[in-house]
Amino acid sequence: MAKRWYVIHTYSGYENKVKTDLERRIESYGLQRQVVDIQIPTEEVTELKEDGKRQTKENKVFPGYVLVRMEVDDNTWSVVRNTPGVTGFVGIDGKPSPLSRDEFKKMMGNATPKGDTAPRRTVTDFEPGQAIRVTSGPLEDFDGTISEVNPESGKIKVTLLIFGRETPVELSVDQVVLIH
């Protein structure tokens, strides 16, 4: 049976604990051949502190979600589903839906690979008037213009053309790329 990537939903803030608990449960149930990898997509983000110093920290790209590469059968489903902190699999009617290769790459593409120390873009890399494209979230693939940069919140205000109307939207810098 093929091992595919699945998304499990967890209590927000419990992703690391779920990963650790799941690894222990997989070992104790002898399922290392069926459940082969667990990932929590993270990214390095550099923030500008009030004292002017930059601080780099690791943020979860998808809080409340963990990726698991596994063969789904009744046994593996039960072990994963009944891990403390797991609220269920992402899928239709509680049935796990595997990610396509492109979906997995897209989810992990936002993540900084381990060992890659290049920091992600920060709010200070953007200026009003710049053209952007939204790369994630419900407004993905919309183009717009930056109208305001807010270093305190780490967000940018963008004007997007939605249904023929200019609509102001607040986004985080990891949801956009500059277009030229």
N, CA, C and O of each residue as an XYZ file, in Angstrom:
720
protein
N       0.853     -1.194      0.000
C       0.000      0.000      0.000
C       0.893      1.250      0.000
O       1.915      1.292      0.684
N       0.498      2.250     -0.765
C       1.312      3.460     -0.912
C       1.202      4.358      0.318
O       0.150      4.472      0.947
N       2.328      4.986      0.631
C       2.340      5.958      1.720
C       2.078      7.323      1.118
O       2.768      7.743      0.189
N       1.088      8.011      1.643
C       0.708      9.330      1.132
C       0.741     10.322      2.289
O       0.739      9.938      3.459
N       0.773     11.596      1.939
C       0.741     12.655      2.954
C      -0.703     12.995      3.279
O      -1.533     13.171      2.387
N      -0.988     13.086      4.580
C      -2.301     13.468      5.065
C      -2.134     14.630      6.032
O      -1.072     14.819      6.624
N      -3.197     15.400      6.178
C      -3.175     16.531      7.101
C      -4.062     16.176      8.287
O      -5.213     15.767      8.131
N      -3.484     16.348      9.494
C      -4.310     16.151     10.682
C      -4.474     17.493     11.372
O      -3.564     18.321     11.400
N      -5.645     17.679     11.919
C      -5.970     18.916     12.632
C      -5.694     18.671     14.108
O      -6.052     17.633     14.664
N      -5.039     19.671     14.737
C      -4.719     19.557     16.158
C      -5.226     20.793     16.877
O      -5.607     21.782     16.250
N      -5.224     20.724     18.199
C      -5.477     21.939     18.955
C      -4.353     22.901     18.642
O      -3.189     22.499     18.618
N      -4.668     24.157     18.401
C      -3.646     25.147     18.081
C      -2.677     25.288     19.251
O      -3.086     25.393     20.407
N      -1.399     25.289     18.932
C      -0.373     25.386     19.948
C       0.113     24.028     20.435
O       1.086     23.958     21.186
N      -0.547     22.947     20.022
C      -0.182     21.600     20.454
C       0.531     20.810     19.360
O       0.732     19.604     19.503
N       0.918     21.480     18.259
C       1.501     20.766     17.113
C       2.750     19.974     17.504
O       2.875     18.802     17.149
N       3.676     20.607     18.234
C       4.910     19.908     18.615
C       4.634     18.747     19.564
O       5.244     17.685     19.444
N       3.710     18.950     20.512
C       3.361     17.884     21.450
C       2.700     16.727     20.711
O       2.977     15.563     21.001
N       1.823     17.046     19.752
C       1.171     15.993     18.964
C       2.226     15.203     18.188
O       2.170     13.975     18.133
N       3.181     15.908     17.593
C       4.232     15.220     16.831
C       5.010     14.269     17.743
O       5.226     13.109     17.391
N       5.431     14.758     18.912
C       6.184     13.934     19.860
C       5.356     12.741     20.328
O       5.842     11.611     20.330
N       4.103     12.990     20.725
C       3.224     11.907     21.192
C       2.969     10.891     20.088
O       2.952      9.685     20.335
N       2.773     11.379     18.883
C       2.505     10.492     17.749
C       3.720      9.618     17.455
O       3.575      8.427     17.179
N       4.916     10.199     17.512
C       6.138      9.404     17.294
C       6.243      8.288     18.341
O       6.599      7.158     18.008
N       5.935      8.600     19.593
C       5.978      7.591     20.663
C       4.941      6.485     20.422
O       5.233      5.298     20.568
N       3.734      6.901     20.053
C       2.662      5.924     19.821
C       2.989      5.012     18.631
O       2.736      3.808     18.680
N       3.545      5.582     17.582
C       3.906      4.792     16.393
C       4.933      3.730     16.781
O       4.847      2.578     16.357
N       5.913      4.145     17.600
C       6.948      3.202     18.037
C       6.354      2.128     18.940
O       6.649      0.945     18.769
N       5.519      2.525     19.899
C       4.983      1.545     20.845
C       4.017      0.557     20.171
O       3.881     -0.582     20.618
N       3.344      1.000     19.089
C       2.441      0.099     18.362
C       3.159     -0.617     17.215
O       2.552     -1.425     16.513
N       4.450     -0.324     17.023
C       5.223     -0.985     15.968
C       4.786     -0.602     14.564
O       4.785     -1.439     13.662
N       4.414      0.659     14.374
C       3.890      1.104     13.070
C       4.894      1.943     12.262
O       4.497      2.720     11.393
N       6.201      1.783     12.553
C       7.200      2.612     11.878
C       7.203      2.395     10.359
O       7.576      3.301      9.613
N       6.796      1.222      9.894
C       6.762      0.971      8.441
C       5.540      1.592      7.778
O       5.573      1.900      6.587
N       4.467      1.777      8.533
C       3.242      2.344      7.961
C       3.174      3.856      8.103
O       2.626      4.531      7.231
N       3.719      4.399      9.184
C       3.726      5.846      9.414
C       5.196      6.268      9.387
O       5.934      6.033     10.343
N       5.613      6.895      8.280
C       7.052      7.068      8.057
C       7.575      8.489      8.258
O       8.787      8.671      8.371
N       6.714      9.495      8.307
C       7.211     10.859      8.474
C       6.119     11.746      9.051
O       4.935     11.560      8.770
N       6.538     12.720      9.866
C       5.628     13.700     10.451
C       6.296     15.057     10.298
O       7.450     15.222     10.693
N       5.599     16.020      9.737
C       6.162     17.346      9.501
C       5.241     18.426     10.060
O       4.016     18.321      9.995
N       5.866     19.466     10.610
C       5.156     20.677     11.007
C       5.797     21.799     10.195
O       6.894     22.245     10.530
N       5.133     22.265      9.133
C       5.745     23.324      8.315
C       5.981     24.589      9.147
O       5.054     25.144      9.738
N       7.243     25.029      9.177
C       7.609     26.245      9.895
C       8.416     27.145      8.980
O       8.895     26.718      7.929
N       8.557     28.387      9.388
C       9.353     29.351      8.640
C      10.098     30.238      9.614
O       9.644     30.477     10.733
N      11.250     30.723      9.175
C      12.017     31.676      9.965
C      11.498     33.070      9.642
O      11.415     33.443      8.471
N      11.155     33.831     10.650
C      10.650     35.186     10.464
C      11.516     36.133     11.285
O      11.791     35.880     12.458
N      11.943     37.229     10.652
C      12.729     38.232     11.358
C      11.814     39.398     11.692
O      11.168     39.969     10.814
N      11.767     39.744     12.971
C      10.925     40.846     13.420
C      11.799     41.986     13.906
O      12.887     41.765     14.439
N      11.323     43.191     13.721
C      12.009     44.368     14.225
C      11.399     44.702     15.583
O      10.208     45.002     15.678
N      12.217     44.650     16.634
C      11.738     44.925     17.984
C      11.729     46.433     18.237
O      12.291     47.210     17.466
N      11.075     46.831     19.338
C      10.947     48.255     19.674
C      12.293     48.936     19.858
O      12.430     50.127     19.577
N      13.292     48.187     20.330
C      14.613     48.779     20.548
C      15.435     48.832     19.260
O      16.612     49.192     19.295
N      14.825     48.474     18.115
C      15.503     48.546     16.826
C      16.281     47.293     16.474
O      16.843     47.212     15.382
N      16.330     46.316     17.363
C      17.060     45.080     17.094
C      16.167     44.107     16.340
O      14.950     44.080     16.521
N      16.806     43.306     15.485
C      16.077     42.274     14.749
C      16.133     40.967     15.532
O      17.172     40.601     16.081
N      15.015     40.281     15.573
C      14.950     38.998     16.253
C      14.360     37.983     15.282
O      13.306     38.216     14.691
N      15.044     36.866     15.125
C      14.558     35.811     14.238
C      13.902     34.737     15.091
O      14.449     34.296     16.101
N      12.715     34.329     14.656
C      12.045     33.252     15.377
C      11.369     32.341     14.365
O      11.191     32.693     13.199
N      10.998     31.164     14.844
C      10.367     30.178     13.980
C       8.862     30.217     14.205
O       8.387     30.070     15.331
N       8.118     30.415     13.123
C       6.656     30.432     13.192
C       6.099     29.234     12.449
O       6.684     28.771     11.470
N       4.971     28.736     12.917
C       4.289     27.666     12.191
C       3.561     28.283     11.000
O       2.877     29.298     11.134
N       3.716     27.659      9.843
C       3.071     28.164      8.636
C       1.565     27.919      8.697
O       0.778     28.762      8.268
N       1.163     26.758      9.231
C      -0.253     26.401      9.339
C      -0.558     25.995     10.781
O      -0.598     24.806     11.094
N      -0.774     26.984     11.663
C      -1.053     26.623     13.059
C      -2.265     25.702     13.158
O      -3.284     25.921     12.502
N      -2.138     24.667     13.989
C      -3.244     23.732     14.181
C      -3.241     22.569     13.209
O      -4.185     21.779     13.191
N      -2.188     22.445     12.392
C      -2.132     21.354     11.419
C      -0.762     20.689     11.436
O       0.263     21.346     11.621
N      -0.766     19.373     11.240
C       0.450     18.574     11.170
C       0.304     17.665      9.960
O      -0.783     17.151      9.697
N       1.395     17.462      9.220
C       1.383     16.586      8.051
C       1.952     15.229      8.444
O       2.971     15.156      9.130
N       1.297     14.158      8.013
C       1.732     12.808      8.337
C       1.782     11.983      7.055
O       0.809     11.929      6.303
N       2.935     11.334      6.813
C       3.067     10.452      5.648
C       2.864      9.025      6.138
O       3.623      8.518      6.964
N       1.824      8.394      5.611
C       1.431      7.095      6.156
C       0.584      6.292      5.185
O       0.048      6.820      4.210
N       0.476      4.993      5.481
C      -0.517      4.136      4.841
C      -1.747      4.193      5.740
O      -1.646      3.976      6.948
N      -2.892      4.480      5.162
C      -4.099      4.542      5.985
C      -4.799      3.186      5.966
O      -5.216      2.692      4.918
N      -4.914      2.609      7.145
C      -5.767      1.446      7.349
C      -6.452      1.667      8.701
O      -6.205      2.678      9.358
N      -7.291      0.749      9.112
C      -8.033      0.950     10.362
C      -7.096      1.160     11.550
O      -7.370      1.980     12.426
N      -5.986      0.414     11.575
C      -5.055      0.480     12.698
C      -4.324      1.828     12.736
O      -4.321      2.496     13.770
N      -3.706      2.231     11.620
C      -2.955      3.492     11.614
C      -3.898      4.674     11.812
O      -3.563      5.626     12.518
N      -5.069      4.616     11.195
C      -6.051      5.698     11.353
C      -6.387      5.862     12.836
O      -6.416      6.980     13.350
N      -6.639      4.753     13.514
C      -7.028      4.797     14.924
C      -5.901      5.342     15.803
O      -6.147      6.160     16.690
N      -4.665      4.893     15.560
C      -3.532      5.352     16.373
C      -3.343      6.861     16.207
O      -3.160      7.577     17.191
N      -3.388      7.345     14.958
C      -3.204      8.779     14.715
C      -4.386      9.561     15.275
O      -4.205     10.547     15.989
N      -5.590      9.118     14.951
C      -6.803      9.848     15.334
C      -6.966      9.951     16.846
O      -7.492     10.942     17.353
N      -6.515      8.927     17.563
C      -6.694      8.900     19.016
C      -5.482      9.429     19.781
O      -5.398      9.265     20.999
N      -4.555     10.054     19.085
C      -3.418     10.699     19.757
C      -3.943     11.948     20.455
O      -4.680     12.728     19.851
N      -3.570     12.152     21.735
C      -4.036     13.352     22.445
C      -3.674     14.629     21.683
O      -2.544     14.789     21.221
N      -4.641     15.528     21.559
C      -4.435     16.792     20.857
C      -4.875     16.766     19.407
O      -5.027     17.822     18.793
N      -5.085     15.571     18.841
C      -5.547     15.450     17.458
C      -7.065     15.536     17.446
O      -7.742     14.801     18.165
N      -7.600     16.440     16.624
C      -9.057     16.563     16.548
C      -9.625     15.821     15.338
O     -10.835     15.607     15.257
N      -8.763     15.427     14.399
C      -9.236     14.649     13.266
C      -8.367     14.836     12.042
O      -7.436     15.641     12.028
N      -8.699     14.067     11.012
C      -8.033     14.190      9.727
C      -8.748     15.237      8.890
O      -9.954     15.435      9.037
N      -8.016     15.904      8.020
C      -8.636     16.807      7.060
C      -9.086     15.943      5.892
O      -8.293     15.213      5.297
N     -10.363     16.037      5.578
C     -10.930     15.237      4.500
C     -12.424     15.448      4.447
O     -12.961     16.366      5.065
N     -13.082     14.591      3.706
C     -14.525     14.696      3.537
C     -15.201     13.671      4.445
O     -14.860     12.489      4.415
N     -16.151     14.121      5.245
C     -16.898     13.267      6.176
C     -15.984     12.485      7.109
O     -16.252     11.323      7.416
N     -14.901     13.120      7.561
C     -13.989     12.473      8.493
C     -13.066     11.456      7.851
O     -12.210     10.881      8.522
N     -13.237     11.226      6.536
C     -12.379     10.279      5.816
C     -11.133     11.033      5.358
O     -11.254     12.055      4.683
N      -9.937     10.552      5.707
C      -8.719     11.271      5.330
C      -8.578     11.402      3.814
O      -8.769     10.436      3.075
N      -8.243     12.605      3.366
C      -7.984     12.840      1.943
C      -6.491     13.075      1.774
O      -5.938     13.988      2.386
N      -5.823     12.251      0.941
C      -4.384     12.439      0.769
C      -4.091     13.717     -0.012
O      -4.885     14.153     -0.846
N      -2.930     14.305      0.280
C      -2.484     15.484     -0.462
C      -1.872     15.020     -1.780
O      -1.239     13.966     -1.846
N      -2.067     15.816     -2.820
C      -1.343     15.549     -4.056
C       0.100     15.985     -3.839
O       0.399     16.695     -2.879
N       0.982     15.569     -4.718
C       2.386     15.973     -4.617
C       2.506     17.491     -4.663
O       3.292     18.078     -3.920
N       1.715     18.136     -5.551
C       1.750     19.595     -5.667
C       1.251     20.273     -4.401
O       1.828     21.268     -3.962
N       0.174     19.739     -3.806
C      -0.336     20.325     -2.558
C       0.698     20.223     -1.448
O       0.900     21.170     -0.689
N       1.358     19.056     -1.357
C       2.387     18.887     -0.325
C       3.532     19.873     -0.559
O       3.984     20.537      0.374
N       3.996     19.966     -1.798
C       5.098     20.894     -2.108
C       4.698     22.327     -1.794
O       5.504     23.110     -1.290
N       3.453     22.664     -2.094
C       2.974     24.025     -1.834
C       2.961     24.305     -0.334
O       3.382     25.374      0.107
N       2.475     23.341      0.448
C       2.420     23.527      1.897
C       3.824     23.614      2.488
O       4.082     24.451      3.353
N       4.720     22.767      2.032
C       6.083     22.762      2.550
C       6.921     23.859      1.896
O       7.966     24.242      2.423
N       6.464     24.365      0.749
C       7.206     25.400      0.037
C       7.302     26.683      0.820
O       8.269     27.430      0.669
N       6.316     26.954      1.656
C       6.346     28.144      2.509
C       7.291     27.952      3.676
O       7.693     28.913      4.331
N       7.644     26.698      3.931
C       8.474     26.392      5.090
C       9.942     26.571      4.758
O      10.361     26.380      3.617
N      10.710     26.936      5.752
C      12.147     27.030      5.606
C      12.718     25.653      5.887
O      12.537     25.132      6.987
N      13.415     25.036      4.905
C      14.001     23.723      5.162
C      14.985     23.796      6.329
O      15.653     24.811      6.524
N      15.067     22.715      7.101
C      16.011     22.681      8.217
C      17.406     22.934      7.669
O      17.798     22.366      6.649
N      18.149     23.790      8.355
C      19.500     24.099      7.909
C      19.545     25.319      7.007
O      20.616     25.891      6.807
N      18.425     25.727      6.464
C      18.377     26.929      5.634
C      18.140     28.097      6.569
O      17.068     28.221      7.160
N      19.135     28.951      6.701
C      19.029     30.021      7.688
C      18.614     31.351      7.070
O      18.577     32.365      7.766
N      18.299     31.364      5.778
C      17.892     32.615      5.149
C      16.556     33.056      5.739
O      15.577     32.315      5.653
N      16.494     34.253      6.340
C      15.232     34.694      6.933
C      14.209     35.048      5.857
O      14.559     35.442      4.745
N      12.965     34.899      6.211
C      11.871     35.266      5.318
C      11.806     36.783      5.232
O      12.454     37.489      6.005
N      11.021     37.273      4.288
C      10.855     38.721      4.144
C      10.201     39.288      5.399
O       9.414     38.622      6.072
N      10.549     40.527      5.689
C       9.935     41.201      6.819
C       9.150     42.391      6.302
O       9.269     42.770      5.137
N       8.357     42.967      7.167
C       7.509     44.092      6.794
C       8.346     45.279      6.303
O       7.875     46.093      5.508
N       9.594     45.369      6.787
C      10.453     46.490      6.379
C      10.933     46.358      4.932
O      11.509     47.298      4.385
N      10.698     45.183      4.302
C      11.082     44.992      2.899
C      10.038     45.564      1.932
O      10.261     45.564      0.721
N       8.912     46.046      2.446
C       7.822     46.518      1.606
C       7.604     48.019      1.766
O       7.884     48.593      2.818
N       7.096     48.648      0.696
C       6.803     50.084      0.721
C       5.462     50.336      0.059
O       5.072     49.603     -0.850
N       4.740     51.379      0.509
C       3.485     51.731     -0.150
C       3.722     51.998     -1.643
O       4.738     52.570     -2.039
N       2.755     51.566     -2.450
C       2.834     51.776     -3.891
C       3.368     50.580     -4.653
O       3.220     50.513     -5.873
N       3.997     49.617     -3.950
C       4.534     48.446     -4.633
C       3.405     47.502     -5.036
O       2.404     47.369     -4.332
N       3.586     46.850     -6.186
C       2.617     45.874     -6.680
C       2.930     44.514     -6.059
O       4.091     44.113     -5.977
N       1.890     43.813     -5.624
C       2.065     42.500     -4.994
C       1.084     41.487     -5.583
O       0.096     41.849     -6.221
N       1.385     40.218     -5.352
C       0.444     39.126     -5.658
C       0.272     38.342     -4.365
O       1.255     38.033     -3.691
N      -0.968     38.019     -4.016
C      -1.255     37.227     -2.826
C      -0.922     35.772     -3.152
O      -1.384     35.235     -4.159
N      -0.111     35.132     -2.290
C       0.352     33.772     -2.560
C      -0.301     32.707     -1.687
O      -0.133     31.516     -1.947
N      -1.046     33.113     -0.655
C      -1.707     32.114      0.178
C      -2.954     32.709      0.811
O      -3.134     33.925      0.873
N      -3.800     31.813      1.275
C      -5.033     32.250      1.921
C      -6.181     32.321      0.928
O      -6.022     31.946     -0.234
N      -7.332     32.798      1.375
C      -8.521     32.812      0.529
C      -8.413     33.776     -0.657
O      -9.168     33.651     -1.622
N      -7.489     34.731     -0.596
C      -7.347     35.702     -1.690
C      -6.165     35.365     -2.601
O      -5.690     36.219     -3.350
N      -5.696     34.122     -2.535
C      -4.555     33.683     -3.325
C      -4.754     34.011     -4.809
O      -5.848     33.857     -5.352
N      -3.679     34.462     -5.447
C      -3.612     34.809     -6.876
C      -4.225     36.164     -7.219
O      -4.235     36.544     -8.390
N      -4.739     36.905     -6.231
C      -5.180     38.273     -6.496
C      -3.963     39.181     -6.515
O      -3.023     38.988     -5.745
N      -3.984     40.175     -7.400
C      -2.926     41.183     -7.453
C      -3.444     42.462     -6.816
O      -4.643     42.740     -6.828
N      -2.512     43.240     -6.256
C      -2.919     44.479     -5.627
C      -1.750     45.419     -5.446
O      -0.651     45.185     -5.949
N      -2.011     46.487     -4.718
C      -1.007     47.515     -4.453
C      -0.956     47.765     -2.952
O      -1.989     47.851     -2.287
N       0.261     47.880     -2.431
C       0.426     48.153     -1.004
C       0.009     49.596     -0.735
O       0.491     50.518     -1.393
N      -0.884     49.789      0.226
C      -1.323     51.133      0.566
C      -0.723     51.599      1.892
O      -0.607     52.800      2.133
N      -0.334     50.637      2.767
C       0.187     51.006      4.077
C       1.042     49.869      4.612
O       0.727     48.695      4.416
N       2.134     50.228      5.294
C       3.011     49.255      5.935
C       2.978     49.531      7.432
O       3.211     50.660      7.864
N       2.688     48.494      8.229
C       2.574     48.662      9.670
C       3.624     47.809     10.390
O       3.375     46.640     10.685
N       4.814     48.399     10.678
C       5.883     47.624     11.328
C       5.511     47.099     12.710
O       6.007     46.051     13.123
N       4.642     47.813     13.434
C       4.270     47.377     14.786
C       3.545     46.034     14.757
O       3.828     45.155     15.571
N       2.620     45.878     13.829
C       1.853     44.633     13.759
C       2.487     43.624     12.811
O       2.113     42.451     12.808
N       3.450     44.079     12.004
C       4.061     43.182     11.027
C       3.149     42.891      9.852
O       3.334     41.893      9.156
N       2.175     43.742      9.624
C       1.192     43.533      8.548
C       1.303     44.650      7.518
O       1.873     45.711      7.776
N       0.739     44.377      6.344
C       0.648     45.404      5.312
C      -0.810     45.515      4.887
O      -1.548     44.529      4.875
N      -1.212     46.744      4.537
C      -2.553     46.948      3.994
C      -2.396     47.012      2.479
O      -1.522     47.700      1.953
N      -3.261     46.282      1.800
C      -3.190     46.141      0.361
C      -4.558     46.452     -0.221
O      -5.584     46.115      0.370
N      -4.570     47.095     -1.380
C      -5.816     47.316     -2.090
C      -5.891     46.288     -3.215
O      -5.034     46.261     -4.098
N      -6.928     45.437     -3.177
C      -7.137     44.405     -4.187
C      -8.381     44.740     -4.991
O      -9.321     45.342     -4.471
N      -8.387     44.351     -6.258
C      -9.556     44.521     -7.100
C     -10.370     43.227     -7.018
O     -10.019     42.226     -7.642
N     -11.457     43.256     -6.245
C     -12.297     42.074     -6.057
C     -13.686     42.392     -6.586
O     -14.318     43.354     -6.149
N     -14.158     41.586     -7.523
C     -15.459     41.791     -8.166
C     -15.577     43.205     -8.711
O     -16.633     43.830     -8.614
N     -14.488     43.706     -9.286
C     -14.507     45.016     -9.925
C     -14.455     46.196     -8.966
O     -14.587     47.343     -9.393
N     -14.267     45.935     -7.683
C     -14.215     47.015     -6.701
C     -12.880     46.969     -5.960
O     -12.370     45.891     -5.654
N     -12.324     48.131     -5.678
C     -11.113     48.199     -4.877
C     -11.475     47.888     -3.433
O     -12.348     48.527     -2.845
N     -10.795     46.900     -2.872
C     -11.100     46.448     -1.520
C      -9.832     46.458     -0.677
O      -8.858     45.794     -1.032
N      -9.821     47.208      0.448
C      -8.638     47.197      1.311
C      -8.609     45.921      2.159
O      -9.623     45.510      2.724
N      -7.427     45.305      2.234
C      -7.268     44.050      2.963
C      -5.955     44.123      3.748
O      -4.962     44.650      3.247
N      -5.950     43.596      4.972
C      -4.718     43.529      5.753
C      -4.155     42.119      5.646
O      -4.865     41.141      5.883
N      -2.867     42.016      5.284
C      -2.213     40.723      5.090
C      -0.883     40.699      5.818
O      -0.303     41.744      6.113
N      -0.403     39.493      6.104
C       0.955     39.371      6.636
C       1.908     39.246      5.454
O       1.504     38.835      4.366
N       3.168     39.600      5.667
C       4.123     39.626      4.560
C       4.383     38.242      3.986
O       4.807     38.133      2.836
N       4.141     37.180      4.750
C       4.365     35.845      4.202
C       3.239     35.395      3.281
O       3.289     34.297      2.727
N       2.217     36.246      3.114
C       1.119     35.904      2.205
C       1.271     36.578      0.845
O       0.430     36.380     -0.031
N       2.322     37.368      0.650
C       2.463     38.130     -0.598
C       3.878     38.030     -1.157
O       4.837     37.742     -0.440
N       3.974     38.279     -2.469
C       5.266     38.473     -3.126
C       5.166     39.730     -3.967
O       4.096     40.091     -4.456
N       6.310     40.393     -4.126
C       6.340     41.579     -4.983
C       6.295     41.134     -6.433
O       6.898     40.124     -6.795
N       5.583     41.884     -7.267
C       5.595     41.632     -8.706
C       6.115     42.866     -9.391
O       5.929     43.985     -8.912
N       6.759     42.661    -10.503
C       7.402     43.792    -11.182
C       6.802     44.020    -12.541
O       7.220     44.931    -13.256
